[in-house]
Amino acid sequence: MRLFYQAIARRAAARSVLSVLALLLLSLNTACSRAIAVQPERSEPPVPLNSRYTDEQPALSGNGQYVAFVSNRKGDRGILLYDLKRQQFVDLPRLNRWDAVAEHPSLSNTARYIVYVASGSGRPEVELYDRVTKQAQVLTSGYRGWVRNPSISPDGRYVAFELGRDGKWTIQVLDRGPGIEPDLPDD
């Protein structure tokens, strides 16, 4: 009789172990499937364009996907670029310098090129920023007088701006030359 009870006890213990293992496997499976289902995509959440900060001087890219503007969101005035399609800001390393104020942006077709006025050394200059090379260059270093309101052609080859000298303002058109890489529409 004692052997009979021992056999029953062994079967009960084995069933308990199997039940515990089954519950453990079921809970692991559920946890894994939830973790996989809950994982978000690796994209940035949308960031609103408008804020409580002062935003001004907007310029739209030729393809309508980007807007550049002057803002004081980061503690000082600078140019920001916002991707309307992705609803997020685009990083512009080396565009906004601590020693110069950048204003009046203008964008080429896909916003590869950004022209703007930078006032750093007491005299404003028209500068061009290339988002591919992440470099800025001064376009008006050889001009005498004051510059303002630059505008760039959709392909990025031509830059127009106002030049003030001898008490009057004139329109200047700068041809960057046929050797530049044009900012062509995405087809």
Order of alpha helices (4+ residues) and beta strands (2+ residues): alpha-beta-beta-beta-beta-beta-beta-beta-beta-beta-beta-beta
